Amino acid sequence: MKDACKLLTDPVSRCLRVDFYVADGKIYFGEMTFYTWGGFIEFTPPEWDRKMGDWIQLPAEQNP
């Protein structure tokens, strides 16, 4: 799971949570999210909202 997590997160962000589940000895992917608590709590202190957002590196938009 650690290797899969690193593979999924390295190209995207240093601040990305990846959820996996293990059932009957098999690993299943759950979700990827940039924020804990489903985004339902405020950042404290508020300036960390911007600081953590700046850590997210999205790929450049590709125009056909």
Residue pairs with C-beta under 8 A, 6 or more apart in sequence:
1 20
1 22
1 27
4 18
4 20
4 27
4 29
5 18
5 20
8 16
8 18
8 32
9 16
9 18
9 32
11 59
12 32
12 56
12 57
12 58
13 34
13 55
13 56
13 57
14 55
15 34
15 52
15 55
15 56
16 32
16 33
16 34
16 56
17 32
17 33
17 34
17 36
18 29
18 30
18 31
18 32
19 29
19 30
19 31
19 32
19 33
20 27
20 28
20 29
20 30
21 27
21 28
21 30
22 28
33 39
34 56
43 49
43 52
